[in-house]
Amino acid sequence: MNALLKEVELRSENPDWKSLEFQTLYFGGGTPSVLSPGSLKLITGAISDSFRFKDSGQNTYFREATIEVNPEDVTKESLRGWRGAGFNRLSIGVQSFCDSQLEWMNRKHSAEEAFAAVKLAHEAGFNRISIDLIYGLPQFDAEWEKTVDIALGLPVDHISCYALTIEPRTVLGRRVAKGLEVEMPDERIEDDYRYICGSAKSAGFDHYEVSNWARGEAGRAIHNAGYWSGAPYLGLGAGAHGFIDNKRYANVSNNPKYISTLGSSELPVIEEVLSKRDRCNEALMTGLRTEAGVNFESLEKQWGYNPAKLNNTVFNNWVLDGGLVQSQLNTGSNFRIPEAKWLIGDLIASDLFVT
């Protein structure tokens, strides 16, 4: 806590950060809900006192303030505490509404607890609730379909869905390597993705980014949109990343090193300066993850590169194959990846990278 508050103080002395007007706050990248409401309020208070925020017109510090929470941490008392600390949006790590899958993932909560957590949060006055789900899990009796159907019937305005990722140095990764577990085939993953796409659309959700669905414009994550559009962002805490003026930094992820460095009134940071080519490729990659897509001429004006011209054959091939289509959200000058091809979006984007 002391180290984090010290980082807030040191960052606020930088004129670049001091001059910015922030819109959002996001507590995530771990389990911030384990902190007491008092500790959370201390942090949000220090941040709001140290930086400039747009007036939200609400009794909160921020236009959008999100905290990631686990279902088992959601109680009437914790909900009051989160609201008191200035949070007006919850991101609940549900993952699945099927007990067999939750047990397989070694989650502490049950499907019933996850369901109750969303209901309780809504009753406590949280009108902005997002839930995370994971597809591509081992399943029986259409468990993914059950999870999606339950999720769409809850009072949530946002759903994030991610394919199961098996990392080699995890318990699951080692079990797969030993043949004790089997990765789901691509066909299963595609079927799961298609189901959430179709069901969410029928339920009135907009598929505005490859992994994110929102119930109307008001349900969209303002914070995440900042990453996709290349806006500056301030990262605080061990392992946090930030970005401003073509410069990205990363805090050391080792807690003792983070604490000791800040104890000496120094920032535990490594910096990377991005070239115009880097910025162009990143704008291409993040833009193609959204329903708005990218405007290649705008990329050229801003960064000096037009991937569609420089990789003209590749670009035309993807257009002919249906991997790139003109966006319906504007006059047609933007190209996007259609929903049916979003699962191979990284391949399409990387094919167009400026090298």
C-alpha positions in Angstrom: 0.0 0.0 0.0 2.7 2.5 1.0 4.7 1.7 -2.2 1.6 2.1 -4.4 0.8 5.5 -2.8 4.4 6.5 -3.2 4.2 5.7 -6.9 1.0 7.8 -7.2 2.9 10.7 -5.7 6.0 10.3 -7.9 3.9 9.9 -11.1 1.8 13.0 -10.3 5.0 15.1 -10.3 5.5 14.3 -14.0 4.1 17.3 -16.0 3.0 15.0 -18.8 0.7 13.0 -16.4 -0.3 16.1 -14.5 -1.6 17.9 -17.6 -3.8 15.0 -18.7 -7.5 14.8 -18.0 -8.4 11.2 -17.2 -11.9 9.7 -17.7 -11.6 6.2 -16.2 -10.1 4.1 -13.5 -9.6 0.3 -13.7 -8.6 -1.9 -10.8 -7.6 -5.3 -12.3 -4.9 -7.6 -13.4 -5.3 -9.7 -10.2 -7.9 -9.8 -7.4 -8.2 -6.3 -6.1 -11.4 -7.3 -4.3 -9.2 -8.9 -1.5 -8.3 -5.4 -0.4 -10.5 -3.9 2.4 -12.9 -1.1 1.4 -10.8 1.3 3.5 -7.6 0.4 1.6 -9.4 0.8 -1.7 -10.8 4.2 -0.7 -7.3 5.3 0.4 -5.9 4.5 -3.1 -8.8 6.0 -5.1 -8.7 9.1 -2.9 -5.0 9.5 -3.5 -5.4 9.1 -7.3 -8.3 11.6 -7.5 -6.4 14.1 -5.4 -3.2 13.7 -7.5 -4.6 13.7 -11.1 -7.2 15.5 -13.1 -10.5 13.8 -14.0 -13.4 14.8 -16.1 -16.5 15.7 -14.1 -18.7 12.7 -14.3 -21.8 14.5 -12.9 -22.1 11.7 -10.4 -21.1 11.2 -6.8 -18.0 9.3 -7.9 -14.5 10.4 -8.6 -14.5 9.1 -12.1 -16.7 8.8 -15.2 -16.2 5.1 -15.2 -14.5 3.3 -12.3 -14.3 -0.5 -12.6 -13.0 -3.0 -10.1 -12.5 -6.7 -10.9 -14.0 -9.0 -8.3 -14.5 -12.7 -7.7 -18.0 -13.9 -7.0 -17.1 -15.2 -3.6 -16.0 -11.7 -2.5 -19.4 -10.2 -3.4 -21.4 -9.4 -0.2 -23.7 -6.6 0.8 -20.9 -5.1 2.9 -18.2 -5.4 0.2 -20.6 -3.8 -2.3 -21.2 -0.8 0.0 -17.5 -0.5 0.4 -16.8 -0.5 -3.3 -19.4 2.1 -3.9 -18.0 4.2 -1.1 -14.5 3.9 -2.7 -15.9 5.5 -5.9 -16.5 2.4 -8.1 -19.5 2.5 -10.3 -18.8 -0.6 -12.5 -18.0 -4.2 -11.5 -16.2 -6.8 -13.6 -17.1 -10.2 -12.1 -14.9 -13.2 -12.9 -17.7 -15.8 -13.4 -15.9 -17.9 -16.1 -18.7 -20.5 -16.1 -22.2 -21.2 -14.7 -21.5 -24.9 -14.6 -20.0 -26.4 -11.4 -18.1 -29.2 -13.2 -16.2 -26.6 -15.3 -15.5 -24.4 -12.3 -14.2 -27.4 -10.4 -12.0 -28.3 -13.4 -10.6 -24.8 -13.4 -10.0 -25.0 -9.6 -12.3 -22.0 -9.0 -13.4 -21.3 -5.4 -17.0 -20.2 -6.3 -19.9 -22.3 -7.4 -22.3 -21.6 -10.3 -25.0 -20.7 -7.7 -22.6 -18.2 -6.0 -21.8 -16.6 -9.3 -25.5 -16.2 -10.1 -26.2 -14.8 -6.7 -23.3 -12.4 -6.9 -24.6 -10.7 -10.1 -28.1 -10.4 -8.6 -26.8 -9.0 -5.3 -24.6 -6.4 -7.1 -27.6 -5.3 -9.2 -29.8 -5.0 -6.2 -27.1 -2.9 -4.5 -27.3 -0.3 -7.2 -24.6 -1.3 -9.6 -26.2 -0.7 -13.0 -23.0 -1.4 -14.9 -21.9 -5.0 -14.5 -19.6 -7.0 -16.7 -19.0 -10.7 -16.4 -16.1 -12.7 -17.8 -16.7 -16.1 -19.4 -14.3 -18.7 -20.8 -15.1 -20.9 -23.8 -13.2 -23.9 -25.2 -13.5 -25.8 -21.9 -14.1 -29.5 -21.6 -17.9 -29.9 -21.4 -20.8 -32.3 -21.3 -24.5 -31.8 -21.9 -24.1 -28.4 -23.7 -22.6 -26.7 -20.7 -21.3 -23.7 -22.7 -24.8 -23.1 -24.1 -26.2 -23.2 -20.5 -23.6 -20.7 -19.3 -24.3 -18.3 -22.2 -28.1 -18.6 -21.8 -27.9 -17.9 -18.0 -25.5 -15.0 -18.6 -27.8 -13.3 -21.1 -30.7 -13.5 -18.8 -28.9 -11.7 -16.0 -29.0 -7.9 -15.3 -25.5 -7.3 -16.9 -24.7 -4.7 -19.6 -21.4 -6.2 -20.7 -19.9 -9.7 -21.3 -16.3 -10.5 -22.1 -15.5 -14.0 -23.5 -12.0 -15.5 -23.8 -10.9 -18.8 -25.2 -9.1 -21.0 -22.7 -5.4 -20.4 -23.0 -3.1 -23.2 -21.8 0.3 -21.9 -20.6 3.2 -24.3 -20.4 4.3 -23.5 -16.9 0.9 -23.9 -15.2 -0.6 -26.9 -13.6 -3.0 -27.3 -16.6 -0.1 -26.9 -19.0 1.9 -29.7 -17.3 -1.2 -31.9 -17.2 -1.7 -31.4 -21.0 2.0 -32.1 -21.6 1.7 -35.4 -19.7 -1.5 -36.4 -21.6 -3.7 -36.2 -18.5 -5.8 -33.4 -20.1 -6.6 -32.8 -23.8 -6.9 -29.4 -25.4 -10.2 -28.8 -27.1 -10.1 -29.0 -30.9 -10.4 -25.8 -33.0 -13.8 -26.9 -34.2 -15.1 -27.0 -30.6 -13.7 -23.5 -29.9 -15.3 -22.2 -33.1 -18.6 -23.7 -32.2 -18.5 -22.1 -28.8 -17.7 -18.7 -30.3 -20.4 -18.9 -32.8 -22.9 -19.7 -30.1 -22.1 -16.7 -28.0 -22.1 -14.5 -31.2 -25.6 -15.6 -32.3 -27.1 -15.7 -28.8 -25.8 -12.3 -27.7 -27.1 -10.7 -30.9 -30.6 -12.2 -30.4 -30.5 -10.9 -26.8 -29.8 -7.3 -28.0 -26.0 -7.2 -27.3 -23.6 -5.4 -29.7 -20.5 -7.3 -30.6 -18.2 -4.3 -30.6 -14.9 -5.9 -30.1 -13.6 -9.5 -30.8 -14.0 -10.6 -27.2 -16.6 -8.1 -25.9 -20.4 -7.6 -26.1 -22.4 -4.7 -24.7 -26.0 -4.1 -24.2 -26.2 -0.9 -26.2 -23.8 2.1 -26.4 -24.1 2.8 -22.7 -22.8 -0.7 -21.8 -19.5 -0.4 -23.7 -16.3 -0.2 -21.6 -15.0 3.3 -21.9 -11.7 2.2 -20.3 -10.9 -0.6 -22.8 -11.8 1.6 -25.7 -8.9 3.9 -24.7 -6.4 1.0 -25.2 -7.9 0.2 -28.6 -7.7 3.8 -29.8 -4.1 4.5 -28.7 -5.0 6.9 -25.9 -2.4 7.4 -23.1 -2.9 5.4 -19.9 -1.2 5.5 -16.6 -0.4 2.1 -15.0 0.2 1.8 -11.2 1.4 -1.1 -9.2 3.9 -4.0 -9.6 3.8 -5.3 -13.1 1.7 -2.4 -14.4 2.2 -0.9 -17.9 1.6 2.7 -19.0 1.8 4.6 -22.2 2.2 8.2 -23.2 3.9 10.2 -26.0 5.1 7.1 -28.0 6.7 5.8 -24.8 5.6 2.6 -23.0 6.8 1.7 -19.6 6.6 -1.4 -17.5 6.9 -1.6 -13.7 8.9 -4.4 -12.3 6.6 -7.3 -11.5 8.5 -8.5 -8.4 6.8 -7.2 -5.3 9.8 -6.9 -3.0 11.8 -5.1 -5.8 8.8 -2.8 -6.5 8.5 -2.0 -2.8 12.2 -1.4 -2.2 12.7 0.8 -5.2 9.8 3.0 -4.3 11.2 3.1 -0.8 14.1 4.9 -2.2 11.8 7.3 -4.0 12.6 5.9 -7.4 10.2 4.4 -10.0 10.8 0.7 -10.7 10.4 1.1 -14.4 11.7 0.0 -17.8 10.9 2.2 -20.8 10.5 1.5 -24.5 10.2 4.2 -27.2 7.9 3.2 -30.0 8.7 4.2 -33.6 6.0 5.4 -36.1 6.1 2.0 -37.6 5.4 0.4 -34.2 2.5 2.8 -33.6 1.1 2.1 -37.1 1.2 -1.7 -36.5 -0.4 -1.4 -33.1 -3.2 0.8 -34.4 -3.8 -1.7 -37.1 -3.8 -4.6 -34.7 -6.1 -3.0 -32.1 -8.4 -1.4 -34.7 -9.0 -4.7 -36.5 -10.2 -6.1 -33.2 -13.1 -3.6 -33.2 -16.3 -3.4 -35.2 -15.2 0.0 -36.5 -12.1 -1.4 -38.1 -9.3 0.8 -39.4 -8.9 3.6 -41.9 -5.7 2.9 -43.8 -5.5 6.4 -45.2 -5.7 7.8 -41.7 -2.9 5.5 -40.6 -0.7 6.9 -43.5 -1.5 10.5 -42.5 -0.8 9.9 -38.8 2.2 7.5 -39.0 3.5 7.7 -42.5 2.6 4.1 -43.4 -0.3 2.6 -45.3 -0.3 -1.2 -44.7 -2.9 -1.7 -47.5 -0.6 -0.1 -50.1 2.6 -1.6 -48.8 1.1 -5.1 -48.6 -1.3 -4.6 -51.5 -1.3 -8.3 -52.6 -2.0 -9.5 -49.1 -4.6 -6.9 -48.6 -6.5 -7.8 -51.8 -6.3 -11.5 -51.0 -7.9 -11.0 -47.6 -10.6 -8.8 -49.2 -11.3 -11.5 -51.8 -11.3 -14.1 -49.1 -13.8 -12.2 -47.0 -11.3 -11.6 -44.2 -11.6 -7.8 -44.7 -14.8 -6.0 -45.5 -15.8 -2.3 -45.5 -17.2 -1.2 -42.2 -20.9 -0.4 -42.0 -20.4 2.1 -39.2 -19.2 4.9 -41.5 -19.1 6.0 -45.1 -17.2 2.8 -46.1 -13.6 4.2 -45.8 -12.9 1.8 -42.9 -12.1 -1.9 -43.3 -12.9 -4.4 -40.5 -12.7 -8.1 -40.0 -16.2 -9.6 -40.1 -17.5 -11.5 -37.0 -17.1 -14.9 -38.8 -13.4 -14.3 -39.3 -12.6 -12.6 -35.9 -11.1 -15.8 -34.5 -8.3 -15.5 -37.0 -8.0 -11.7 -36.6 -4.5 -11.8 -35.3 -3.3 -13.7 -38.4 -5.0 -11.2 -40.7 -3.5 -8.2 -38.8 0.0 -9.7 -38.6 -0.1 -10.4 -42.4 -0.6 -6.7 -42.9 2.1 -5.5 -40.5 4.6 -3.0 -41.9 8.1 -4.6 -41.6 
